[in-house]
Amino acid sequence: MNRTFRLIIAVFFVLVAAVSVIGIIDRLTRSWRLDLTDQKLYTLSQGTRNILKSIQQPLTLRLYYTKTATLSAPDQIRFFNSYYEYVKALLEEYVNHSGKMINLEIIDPRPYSQEELAAIRYGLRRFSITEEENFFFGLVLQTELGVTKTIPFFSPDRETFIEYDISYLIDTAVNPPKTRIGVLSSLPIMGDDVSGYMAAMMRMQNQQPKPAWGIIRQIKEMYKEVTTIAPDADEIKDIDLLLVIHPKDLPDKTRYAIDQYVLRGGRAVVALDPFSVVDRPNPAMAQYGMDHQAASAMPDLLRAWGLTMPENTFAGDRVLAGIGAPSPNQRPEKILPYMKLTADRNCFNKEIPMSADLGEVTFWFPGVLNKTTETENLPADIQYTPLMLTTSQGNAWTVSSPYELRVPDYAEILRRFRDGTSPQVLAYRVTGSFHTAFPDGPPKSEQSEDSKNGETPKEEKHTEHLAVARQPAAVVVVADVDFLSDALAYQQTMFGLAVVGSNSAFVLNALEELSGSTDLISLRSRGNYKRPFTRVDQIEKAAEEKTSAEESRIMAEIKGFQSQLNEKLSSLENKEQELINKTILNEKKEIEVKLHEAEMRLRDVKMKKVADKEALKNRLRNFCTLPGPLFVLLIAVGLGLYRGLKRRYYIHHIREP
């Protein structure tokens, strides 16, 4: 009895010690993480870590997920269980790297509960499962100062950008997004800003003020302040984002102002064009024989940003060329300068949020952006990210003079075009600590009127000249202006302008992304949390290729037999009944027999392919399930043999005198 009691006490203390050790190890190693996924799905990017380090106030993250209801929900709802586990694990990583500044709450909103009422009040999307149950899967962020941000629903379509979405939520909550937009353009994209007396006078003269471009109207709907910057401005300040569209013939002082604005940490979206179709010549200028240039370029600034855009050079791609009629009296034909970039042809960078969800973007005479070869003067941290590009068959084509494009011969352009072997980039995002394009300081202004009149010119005041950026800056450069015009980006309807394609979406995405912090811009998209069985897919593909040749041969035989059978049947129908040839009937029966045999062979081949796949599945299942039990069995057998040998050895030594 004493021996049994001592054994029970020993087992009890062993269990207590084991549980205690496990608890201590769990507490000590709770912050330890080992990400073994191929794409490091559970490892936060450096940009996110920088954002978390900058948090100065406590945040509360509430993850709403109807976990209880999903146990009995349809398959399309239960699908989200694995996705929920991934989101939860990623949010726990945010908590671990936040320095105790983020508190994560997991909430399962039950029907008619306060949690469900709160989810509805926060605006989370809900889907009815039953008459009582609603499905929620969203995130609510609240700051100590009362700021509330939400992700209404974690859609699987955004799984590759889940880190960006969560980090964007945190960054915009603690750092209010920049809202002041400055627009600089040599085109009348802002429209006629007239009101009151001037508007009344124009109406009396049967004149209507020119409306702003559709893209400007959309920007004004999204941002509080949209101001106009004059094309001859000598300083750019009091704005958070700069939109430059067709900067044609800008004076040195304005280009210098753009340069210094970027070096001071400003972000810019710049649209250049080697030939802008919407930049039409003034009839008065044409009447007096004045030359009209429709190109815009800032080569000095582009070089400082590490880019070049060759003059009179355009991007082309036969695959992306649109179809249109050059004139009302001509038939539609393929027009090389009229390019339609689409997502299904991999024309958009899927790793960057601003370009990942684009569907179709239409360009008109787009230019080509290249990385500069003068890399010795560029900063070491400069990074190029192509956003929009042609297919691998794209190439550049040139004209000797822009005069050739006044009345372009599209058939001749297409005939002279030669397919390329690498994509042509139409839009870049460039980030880094740029150097100035004006190393000698501010440009000297032209001779003023005072100096012309013999008076002492007034001293001009300039802000501090920056030779190197104070902090990493970001610019988005697009080699086309026409893609933003109402002719390509919008369509006139009875209700007004309607958005067409993703032209305007790209610019709005760029402004939204650039309005975040530098760390947010640098975020990479997450990899796909689903891991396909690539090896299995390869084996199945090899099995299908092995039988595809035989299937094709049998299918060709079947088609041949069917055509022969149809010929015999037609010959029988054309003859009178009394003249039916028994030979034809016999041939018909023979063909039917051969057709039946071919169909049976085809069924055998397909059955063999299915059997091979089933055998592969069984081998994989056995490979994944049997090693564990076999390993345990081998250990048990080994221990049994060891104990047996040890027992024999012990008995043998006891029996020895």
Phi, psi and omega in degrees: 000317179298322180294317178296318180297316179297324178295318179296315179298319180296316178298319180299312181293328176296317178295317179298317180295320180295315179296320180296315179297318179297318179296317180295316179296320179297320180290320182288328185255015182297327180275355179283138180223140175226106183269106181262003179290150185295323183259013180052054185293332184257014178252123182286145178290161180297325178299318178295319179298322177295321178297318181293326179291334183275357181292128182248001180219149180296142177237149176239123176253125178244113179265113179265121177213126182278078186286319182296317183291333182290343180296329180242017182274167176296168184299323182293340175270318179297339177304330185282352183299312180292324178294322177297317179298322178293314179297318179299314179297322179292320178295325176296327175295322175300317180297317183295329183262005184267358182064042179064022178267350180240131175248124183257130177239129177259121186238130175251094185289114178271159182302135175066014180271167177294328178295319178294320178297321179293320179298320178292320181295325179284351178087021177289143180289141179231146180233131183286127174263310175228189179294334182252324186276136172240144181260125177238144173204082183213178184228137177238129177246133177228136178261169179293336181269006175094007177283133181237128177231150182222152161250103189302327183200134176275092181280137177300338178295339182255016186298327180286348181242022184295321178294319178298315182297316181291316180294323177297321179298314181291315184296317180285341178282319181269335177235101183307135183296149180286138188235353183267116183251131173250132184244123178239124181203150173268001177256154180282057184283341181276351182077182178272113180271079181236150178203167176064237186297315182295320178295320179295319179296320179294322178292325178295330179267016180058035177245143179247135177299140179290128180285160175289157176300155181300323181295324179292321179296321178293320179296320180294333177287334184266329187240149186288317185238121175232111185246157178264133176251125184295144179296349178245025181294143178256003178200141178238117183209171177061029173226160181254331179225142181243128176246114182249120182236117177056064180281080186269129175054044178287140177291165182301321184294328179284319176296323176295322178296320177295317180301311182290328177298316179293320181292336177279006178103006179286156177247147186217145170245119187240126177246112178252170181200128175287340176199106182267121180289326182284346177276083185274147181290150176287128180304326180294322178294318179295326181295324180267010176074019180282139183285142179241124178256126182255013181258150175226136181200150174229072188301326180292318179290321178299319179297321178295332178268001176086022183231161171222149174229101184300145178288147176053031180237135186228154177272141179219155179197117181299325182293325184264356182297133180276167179253131179196167178261119180301330178211162183301335184263007181247155178285151177299141179216169179283125183248112185297316181291345181267092190253137177241102177278131184233158181289325183291347176256017175058043179271354183237144179288112183281352182269354184243128183303324185293340182239356187291322186262012180290144180259301180212129178237127183257132179241157179224109185056055179285150176273190182235132177254129178235154172286139180290148178273350180273073186276349184291335181262005183267149177294156185286336186266009181292137182230133179254130177233106177293136183252315180226135184206165179279182173282179180293345178273000181290157180202167178263144175228151188232164171232151181287333183205146177296346178296335178295338185265000178294318173231079188290142174261095187293327178295319179291321178298316180292325181292322182279344184290141177239132179298147179256188181238358180216151182294151173258130184272130179254343181210136179234148161251125183239129178232152178152176178271083188295155170261156183291150173274358180233075183295339180272007179097189182301142179292148178286130181288159179292163182300124184281170179293327180297318181291328178295327181272007179087003180270159178286122182293149178288142181288128180273139181258130178237149173288174182302130178282129179254126176268334179226147181298141178291329180210161179305130181250172181216134175226145174245122184243130179238135183268044176195145177250326185296336182293346178265353184288161179296335182292329183251328186266347185218168178222133181282124177236177179292344178259005181114199180284133176244141182291137177239127178066204184244020181300305181291328181299324180298314181293318179295321176297318181296316178296320180294317181290320180289342178286347177278184180285168177298323178295324179292323179295326184280355184296137173272158174281149180288154173284170179285126183286350175272134178249107179290155178277079185297322180295319178295318179299321179295319180294317179295321178296320178296321178295321179292321178296327181294326182260348184295322180297317180292322177298315180298318180296317180292321178297322177296320177297317180298316179297321178296317178296322180294319178294320176297319180296320179296323178296317180296320180294321179293325178292326177292321181291332182280345181264155175286156185301319183287346182255014181299130182271125180295333179297319180296320178296319178295318178298322179298317180294320179297319179295320179296321178295314179298321179296317179296318179296320179295319178296322178293320177297321178297319178296321179296319180296315179295323178295322178295321179296317178296319180297321178297319179294320178296320178296322177297318179297318180294320179296317179294319179297316178294322180295325183276331186259325186285324183304323180299301178300322179296321179296316178297319180297318179297320177297317180296316179297317179297317178295322179297316178296320180296315180293323178297315178295321180292322179294316178298320180296320180294315180295321181299319181286331178291320183288339180290137180292000000 
